[in-house]
Amino acid sequence: MICWKSITKALTKFKWLFRCVNMINKEKEYKLLVEKRKNSIFPEGLKNPSEIEGGIYDEEDHVGPWSKWQGNLNADIMLVGQDWGSEKYYLDYKGNHKDDSITNSRMKEAFELIGIEVGYPSSPNRDAPCFFTNVVLGLKGGNKSNPIKAKWVKEHAEEFLKPTIEIVDPKIIITLGKPAYESVAGIYGLQIENLAETINKNPFELNDGKLLFAMYHCSPLGCINRTWEQQKQDWTKIKEYL
């Protein structure tokens, strides 16, 4: 006679062991990626966070500053932004984020719209199923709103964003702004379309089963193209896919 109770118990144990092994592998691969980023020499115009003040604000094992807020390696959702900001901003806030910045406040609100509490950068919810990163991981000179170069985007997408997606393996990828959308689209070999038209077609099923939601950036500049009220409506569409 088949003892289904014993079989169920064995399967449960096997799944638990599989998750443990998978997590160990993820942590190992992620640590190697972080070390690669910290030891990289970035193109002219970008500074590696590890170079700033001898790396005193870059001692944690994160691929980029935004991952300090949400860095769950088992995340269901990966949020991909453009870049973290400037060298001056990084120094002014000692490698951390402002809780009340427009972008961070709106990100918190956006995730609340889909039923996820990410907390604040200074007090993150570590149980949130999220991983935050940027395409460009270097720090720009000058103002944090200065434009980024296409060369930086292409190089960092291949060197860092692609392996980060492979390691975390989220179910959903959300991109903020054109560079982030085009980077993920390039990684997956998608035809790049006008961002406004793309948003109306959300979500896109990628060739590995993930879903891509392309969004405008929620910064003041991003809201020139699409108001924050419109963007909130875009975000609410995600909830039915969670």
C-alpha positions as CSV (number, residue, x, y, z in Angstrom):
1,M,0.0,0.0,0.0
2,I,1.3,3.4,-0.9
3,C,1.7,5.7,2.1
4,W,0.8,9.1,0.6
5,K,1.5,10.8,3.9
6,S,5.2,9.6,3.8
7,I,5.5,10.6,0.2
8,T,4.1,14.1,0.8
9,K,6.5,14.5,3.8
10,A,9.5,13.4,1.7
11,L,8.5,15.8,-1.1
12,T,8.2,18.6,1.3
13,K,11.6,17.9,2.7
14,F,13.1,17.7,-0.8
15,K,11.6,21.0,-1.8
16,W,13.0,22.6,1.4
17,L,16.5,21.2,0.6
18,F,16.3,22.4,-3.0
19,R,15.4,25.9,-1.8
20,C,18.3,25.9,0.6
21,V,20.8,24.7,-2.0
22,N,19.4,27.2,-4.5
23,M,19.8,30.1,-2.0
24,I,23.4,29.1,-1.2
25,N,24.2,29.1,-5.0
26,K,22.5,32.5,-5.4
27,E,24.4,34.0,-2.5
28,K,27.7,32.7,-3.9
29,E,27.0,34.0,-7.4
30,Y,25.8,37.3,-6.2
31,K,28.9,37.8,-4.0
32,L,31.1,37.2,-7.0
33,L,29.1,39.7,-9.0
34,V,29.4,42.3,-6.3
35,E,33.2,41.7,-6.1
36,K,33.4,42.1,-9.9
37,R,31.5,45.5,-9.7
38,K,33.7,46.7,-6.8
39,N,36.9,45.9,-8.6
40,S,35.7,47.3,-12.0
41,I,37.2,50.3,-13.6
42,F,34.3,52.3,-15.0
43,P,34.3,54.5,-18.1
44,E,35.4,58.1,-18.0
45,G,32.6,60.2,-16.4
46,L,31.6,57.5,-13.9
47,K,33.0,56.6,-10.5
48,N,32.7,53.2,-8.9
49,P,31.2,53.6,-5.4
50,S,34.2,51.5,-4.2
51,E,36.4,54.5,-5.2
52,I,34.6,57.1,-3.2
53,E,36.4,57.9,0.1
54,G,38.2,54.6,-0.1
55,G,34.9,52.7,-0.3
56,I,33.8,53.4,3.3
57,Y,30.2,53.7,2.1
58,D,30.4,50.6,-0.1
59,E,31.3,47.9,2.5
60,E,28.1,46.0,2.3
61,D,27.7,43.3,-0.3
62,H,25.3,45.0,-2.7
63,V,25.7,45.2,-6.5
64,G,24.6,48.9,-6.3
65,P,23.4,51.5,-3.8
66,W,19.7,51.0,-4.5
67,S,19.9,47.3,-3.6
68,K,20.6,48.4,0.0
69,W,16.9,49.3,0.2
70,Q,15.6,46.1,-1.4
71,G,18.0,43.3,-2.1
72,N,16.0,40.0,-1.7
73,L,17.8,37.4,-3.8
74,N,14.5,35.4,-3.9
75,A,12.5,38.4,-5.1
76,D,9.4,37.9,-7.2
77,I,9.8,41.5,-8.5
78,M,12.9,43.2,-9.8
79,L,12.8,47.0,-10.2
80,V,15.3,48.4,-12.6
81,G,16.0,52.1,-12.7
82,Q,18.4,54.2,-14.8
83,D,21.2,55.1,-12.4
84,W,21.5,56.0,-8.7
85,G,22.8,59.5,-9.0
86,S,25.9,61.6,-8.8
87,E,29.1,61.4,-6.8
88,K,28.1,64.5,-4.9
89,Y,24.8,63.1,-3.9
90,Y,26.5,59.9,-2.8
91,L,28.9,61.8,-0.6
92,D,26.3,64.1,0.8
93,Y,24.2,61.2,2.1
94,K,27.1,58.8,2.8
95,G,26.0,56.3,0.3
96,N,22.4,56.1,1.5
97,H,19.1,57.3,0.3
98,K,16.8,60.1,1.3
99,D,13.5,58.7,2.7
100,D,11.6,61.8,1.5
101,S,13.1,62.2,-2.0
102,I,10.4,62.3,-4.7
103,T,11.6,59.1,-6.4
104,N,11.8,57.1,-3.2
105,S,8.5,58.4,-1.8
106,R,6.7,57.5,-5.0
107,M,8.3,54.1,-5.2
108,K,7.0,53.3,-1.8
109,E,3.5,54.5,-2.8
110,A,3.7,52.5,-6.1
111,F,4.4,49.3,-4.3
112,E,1.7,49.9,-1.8
113,L,-0.7,50.1,-4.8
114,I,0.1,46.5,-5.6
115,G,-0.1,45.4,-2.0
116,I,3.6,45.3,-1.1
117,E,5.2,47.3,1.7
118,V,8.8,48.0,1.0
119,G,9.3,50.4,3.9
120,Y,11.7,53.4,3.7
121,P,15.4,53.3,2.6
122,S,16.4,53.9,6.2
123,S,14.0,51.3,7.6
124,P,13.4,48.7,4.8
125,N,10.9,45.9,5.0
126,R,13.3,42.9,4.6
127,D,10.4,40.6,4.0
128,A,9.3,42.3,0.8
129,P,9.7,40.1,-2.3
130,C,11.7,42.8,-4.1
131,F,15.1,43.5,-5.5
132,F,16.0,47.1,-6.6
133,T,18.9,47.9,-9.0
134,N,19.9,50.3,-11.7
135,V,21.3,49.7,-15.2
136,V,24.3,52.1,-14.6
137,L,26.0,51.3,-11.3
138,G,28.5,54.1,-11.5
139,L,28.2,57.6,-10.0
140,K,28.1,60.5,-12.4
141,G,30.0,63.7,-12.0
142,G,28.1,67.0,-11.5
143,N,24.3,67.0,-10.9
144,K,22.4,63.8,-10.2
145,S,20.0,64.6,-13.0
146,N,22.7,64.9,-15.6
147,P,22.1,62.6,-18.6
148,I,23.8,59.2,-18.9
149,K,25.7,58.0,-21.9
150,A,24.4,55.2,-24.2
151,K,27.9,53.6,-23.9
152,W,27.5,53.3,-20.1
153,V,24.0,51.8,-20.4
154,K,25.1,49.2,-22.9
155,E,28.2,48.2,-21.0
156,H,26.6,47.9,-17.6
157,A,23.5,46.1,-18.9
158,E,25.7,43.3,-20.3
159,E,28.2,43.2,-17.5
160,F,25.9,43.6,-14.4
161,L,22.2,43.8,-15.1
162,K,22.0,40.6,-17.2
163,P,23.7,38.4,-14.5
164,T,21.7,40.1,-11.8
165,I,18.5,39.1,-13.5
166,E,19.8,35.5,-13.9
167,I,20.8,35.2,-10.3
168,V,17.6,36.7,-8.7
169,D,15.4,35.1,-11.4
170,P,12.3,37.2,-10.6
171,K,8.8,36.5,-11.9
172,I,8.3,40.2,-12.9
173,I,10.7,42.9,-14.1
174,I,9.6,46.5,-13.8
175,T,11.7,49.1,-15.7
176,L,11.7,52.8,-14.9
177,G,12.3,55.1,-17.9
178,K,13.7,54.6,-21.4
179,P,17.3,53.4,-20.7
180,A,16.1,50.7,-18.3
181,Y,13.4,49.5,-20.7
182,E,15.7,49.4,-23.7
183,S,18.4,47.6,-21.6
184,V,16.0,44.8,-20.6
185,A,14.5,44.6,-24.1
186,G,18.0,44.3,-25.5
187,I,19.0,41.5,-23.1
188,Y,15.9,39.6,-24.2
189,G,16.2,40.4,-27.9
190,L,12.9,42.3,-28.0
191,Q,12.1,44.8,-30.6
192,I,12.4,48.2,-29.0
193,E,9.3,50.4,-29.3
194,N,8.2,53.9,-28.3
195,L,7.9,53.8,-24.5
196,A,4.5,55.4,-24.4
197,E,3.2,52.7,-26.8
198,T,5.0,50.0,-24.9
199,I,3.3,50.9,-21.6
200,N,-0.1,50.5,-23.2
201,K,0.8,46.9,-24.1
202,N,2.0,45.9,-20.7
203,P,2.9,43.2,-19.7
204,F,5.3,41.5,-22.1
205,E,6.1,37.8,-21.7
206,L,9.8,37.2,-22.0
207,N,11.4,34.1,-23.4
208,D,12.1,32.6,-20.0
209,G,8.5,33.1,-18.7
210,K,9.1,36.4,-16.8
211,L,6.8,39.3,-17.3
212,L,8.1,42.8,-18.2
213,F,6.3,45.9,-17.2
214,A,7.8,49.0,-18.8
215,M,7.1,52.3,-16.9
216,Y,8.0,55.9,-17.2
217,H,10.3,57.1,-14.4
218,C,8.5,58.6,-11.5
219,S,11.0,61.5,-11.0
220,P,9.8,65.0,-11.8
221,L,11.5,64.7,-15.3
222,G,9.7,61.4,-16.0
223,C,6.4,62.9,-15.0
224,I,6.7,65.5,-17.7
225,N,5.9,62.7,-20.2
226,R,3.3,60.9,-18.1
227,T,1.9,62.4,-14.9
228,W,2.2,60.6,-11.6
229,E,-1.5,60.0,-11.5
230,Q,-1.3,58.3,-14.9
231,Q,1.7,56.3,-13.7
232,K,-0.2,55.1,-10.7
233,Q,-2.8,53.7,-13.0
234,D,-0.1,51.9,-14.9
235,W,1.2,50.3,-11.6
236,T,-2.2,49.0,-10.5
237,K,-2.2,46.7,-13.6
238,I,0.6,44.7,-12.0
239,K,-1.5,43.5,-9.1
240,E,-3.5,41.0,-11.0
241,Y,-0.3,39.2,-12.1
242,L,1.1,38.7,-8.6
